[in-house]
Amino acid sequence: MNQHFHKKAVKIDIGDGAAIPVKKDAGLFTAWWMTFFGAIAVIVYLCVTQPEPYWRVLKFLPDGVYVTFQVTILSILLSLVLGLVTGLGRLSRNKVVNLIASTYVEIIRGIPLLVQLFYIYYALGRLEFFKDLPPMAAAVAAMGICYGAYMGEVFRAGIDSIDKGQSEASRSLGFNRAQTMMYVILPQAWRTILPPVGNEFIALLKDSSLVSVLAVADLMRRGREFASESFLYFEAYTMVALVYLVITLFLSKGVSKMEQRLNYYERD
């Protein structure tokens, strides 16, 4: 009796962190491209066919776009720092540190962002130390603290997804706990962390419209000023909505391209 032995090729993936499946890009005919070019086309059409008032509204908004990006970028930087500290605290073996980090997450996630904005600017503003707190600083602090709690959960999940053997191997090579986290765990966890961080960045940009209640002259505030001066509410808010849509679509495509370039999802 003849026996046939078949050799099988075995491929081993080593140490790139957790893989996340993603749908393949379908080319130009996607909902993203249709929505993006559709929004651009509507803006151009309205400004060309009805320059008064749509072109006038559009010229009124760039200062607000600049402030919106300022609030978003500063808030995301603050939330990343708080998120990293919170995520490490949630994974800490020290019960006090773990309890403080967990309590921060539970408190912040249970209070609406709008209430946090009012609390930091108006309630804390009654205290002598926060009496002269500028609206922009209050807005960035509230947004950063709020999203820091969510970022903490993102960091915790990303770090926790790395195989325990990575820590044991680095410790056996002589790394201490801090070096293991800095040079071994975080570089691998970043692959898993970056996609949800990108999503939080886009969500934060949209939620930044709430800072207009603190008189911060962001995109939403500029639209409200134009509408209150001209009473053209439909035209003003239509253009504000379209500008927000174009910005968020552009950023979401940028995050998607960055993920693909770093080959997060398409590992063979």
C-alpha positions in Angstrom: 0.0 0.0 0.0 1.4 3.3 -1.1 1.4 6.0 1.3 1.4 9.7 0.2 2.9 12.3 2.3 1.8 15.9 1.6 3.8 18.8 2.8 1.8 21.7 4.0 3.2 25.3 4.1 2.7 26.8 7.4 2.8 30.6 7.9 3.3 32.2 11.3 2.4 35.8 12.1 4.5 37.3 14.8 3.8 40.1 17.1 1.7 42.7 15.2 -1.1 43.1 17.7 -4.7 42.1 17.2 -6.0 42.1 13.7 -9.4 43.7 12.9 -11.3 42.6 9.7 -12.4 45.4 7.4 -14.5 45.6 4.2 -12.5 46.0 1.0 -12.7 49.4 -0.7 -15.1 49.2 -3.7 -13.5 52.0 -5.7 -15.1 55.3 -6.7 -18.7 54.0 -6.5 -19.0 54.0 -2.7 -21.3 55.8 -0.4 -18.4 57.9 0.8 -17.5 59.2 -2.6 -21.1 59.8 -3.5 -21.8 61.8 -0.3 -18.5 63.8 -0.5 -18.9 64.9 -4.1 -22.6 65.3 -3.6 -22.0 67.8 -0.7 -19.4 69.7 -2.7 -21.7 69.8 -5.7 -24.6 71.2 -3.6 -22.4 73.9 -2.1 -21.1 75.0 -5.5 -24.5 74.9 -7.0 -26.0 77.0 -4.2 -23.2 79.6 -4.3 -23.3 79.9 -8.1 -27.1 80.0 -8.6 -27.9 81.9 -5.4 -24.8 83.9 -4.3 -27.1 86.0 -2.2 -27.3 84.7 0.5 -25.4 81.3 0.2 -22.1 82.7 -1.0 -22.3 85.4 1.7 -22.9 82.7 4.4 -19.9 80.7 3.1 -17.6 83.7 3.3 -18.8 84.3 6.9 -17.8 80.8 8.1 -14.0 80.3 7.7 -13.1 81.9 11.0 -15.5 79.5 12.7 -13.8 76.5 10.8 -10.4 77.7 12.2 -11.7 77.9 15.8 -13.4 74.5 15.4 -10.1 72.9 14.4 -8.4 74.6 17.3 -10.8 73.3 19.8 -10.7 69.8 18.3 -7.0 69.4 18.1 -6.3 70.8 21.5 -9.0 68.6 23.0 -7.8 65.5 21.3 -4.3 66.1 22.5 -5.6 66.5 26.1 -7.8 63.4 25.8 -4.9 61.3 24.5 -2.8 62.1 27.5 -5.7 61.5 29.9 -6.7 58.4 28.0 -3.2 56.9 28.2 -2.9 57.6 31.9 -6.5 56.3 32.5 -5.9 53.1 30.4 -2.7 52.3 32.3 -4.5 53.0 35.6 -7.3 50.7 34.6 -4.8 47.9 34.0 -2.7 48.7 37.1 -2.3 46.0 39.8 -2.4 48.8 42.4 -6.0 48.8 43.7 -6.1 52.5 44.6 -4.8 53.6 41.2 -7.2 51.2 39.5 -10.1 52.4 41.6 -9.3 56.1 40.8 -9.1 55.5 37.1 -12.3 53.4 37.0 -14.2 56.0 39.0 -13.1 58.8 36.6 -14.4 56.7 33.7 -17.7 55.9 35.4 -18.4 59.5 36.4 -17.5 61.1 33.1 -19.4 58.6 31.0 -22.5 59.1 33.1 -22.7 62.9 32.6 -23.7 64.4 29.3 -21.0 66.5 27.6 -23.2 69.6 27.5 -23.7 69.4 31.3 -19.9 69.1 31.7 -19.4 72.2 29.5 -21.8 74.2 31.6 -20.4 72.9 34.9 -16.7 73.7 34.1 -17.5 77.2 32.7 -20.4 78.4 34.8 -20.3 76.3 38.0 -16.5 76.2 38.5 -16.4 79.8 37.2 -18.0 80.8 40.5 -14.9 79.8 42.4 -12.1 82.3 42.8 -9.5 80.1 41.2 -11.5 79.6 38.0 -13.0 83.1 37.9 -11.2 84.3 34.8 -11.2 81.1 32.9 -11.6 81.9 29.2 -14.4 80.2 27.3 -11.9 78.5 24.9 -9.9 77.0 27.8 -13.1 75.8 29.5 -14.3 74.3 26.2 -11.0 72.4 25.6 -10.9 71.3 29.3 -14.4 69.9 29.2 -14.0 68.2 25.8 -10.6 66.8 26.7 -11.8 65.4 30.1 -14.9 63.9 28.6 -13.2 62.2 25.7 -10.2 61.2 28.0 -12.5 58.8 29.7 -13.5 57.2 26.4 -9.9 57.2 25.2 -9.0 55.4 28.4 -11.2 52.5 27.5 -9.7 52.5 24.0 -6.1 52.3 25.4 -7.1 49.7 28.0 -8.6 47.4 25.4 -5.7 47.9 23.0 -3.0 47.2 25.6 -5.1 44.2 26.9 -5.2 42.7 23.4 -1.5 42.1 23.3 -0.5 38.6 24.2 0.8 38.1 27.7 3.8 36.3 26.3 5.1 39.5 24.9 5.5 40.9 28.4 7.0 37.7 29.8 9.5 37.6 26.9 10.6 41.2 27.4 10.9 40.8 31.2 13.1 37.7 30.6 15.4 39.9 28.4 15.9 42.2 31.3 13.4 45.0 30.7 11.6 46.5 33.7 7.8 47.1 33.7 8.1 50.6 32.3 10.5 49.7 29.5 8.3 46.7 28.6 5.3 49.0 28.3 7.2 51.7 26.4 9.2 49.6 23.9 7.2 46.4 23.5 3.5 46.7 24.4 2.6 50.2 23.3 4.1 50.0 19.8 2.1 46.9 19.1 -1.0 48.1 20.9 -1.0 51.3 18.8 -2.0 49.3 15.7 -5.2 48.3 17.5 -5.7 51.6 19.2 -5.4 54.0 16.2 -8.6 53.1 14.4 -10.9 53.8 17.3 -8.8 56.9 18.2 -9.5 58.1 14.6 -13.2 57.6 15.1 -13.1 59.4 18.5 -11.3 62.3 16.7 -14.2 62.6 14.2 -16.8 62.3 16.9 -15.1 65.0 19.0 -15.0 67.3 16.0 -18.8 66.9 15.6 -19.4 67.4 19.3 -17.3 70.6 19.3 -20.4 72.3 18.0 -21.6 72.2 21.6 -18.9 74.7 22.6 -20.9 77.4 20.9 -23.1 77.6 24.1 -20.0 79.1 25.8 -19.8 81.8 23.2 -16.7 80.2 21.6 -16.8 81.5 18.0 -16.7 78.1 16.3 -18.4 77.1 13.1 -21.8 76.6 14.7 -21.5 79.9 16.5 -20.7 81.7 13.3 -23.7 80.2 11.7 -25.9 81.3 14.5 -24.6 84.8 14.4 -25.3 85.0 10.7 -28.8 83.6 11.1 -29.6 86.0 14.0 -28.5 89.0 12.1 -30.1 88.2 8.8 -33.0 86.0 9.9 -32.0 83.5 7.1 -32.0 80.5 9.4 -32.6 77.9 6.7 -29.8 79.2 4.4 -27.3 79.6 7.3 -27.8 76.2 8.9 -27.9 74.5 5.5 -24.5 75.8 4.7 -23.2 75.0 8.3 -24.4 71.4 8.0 -22.8 71.0 4.5 -19.4 72.4 5.7 -19.5 70.0 8.8 -20.3 67.1 6.4 -17.4 67.9 4.1 -15.0 68.2 6.9 -16.0 65.0 8.7 -16.0 63.0 5.4 -12.6 64.3 4.5 -11.2 63.4 8.0 -12.8 59.9 7.9 -11.2 59.2 4.5 -7.8 60.4 5.9 -8.1 58.0 8.9 -9.1 55.2 6.6 -6.1 55.8 4.3 -3.8 56.0 7.3 -5.0 52.6 8.5 -4.5 51.0 5.1 -1.0 52.5 4.8 -0.1 51.0 8.1 -1.6 47.7 6.9 -3.8 47.3 9.9 -6.4 45.1 8.4 -4.9 43.4 5.4 -2.4 41.0 6.8 -2.0 37.9 4.8 
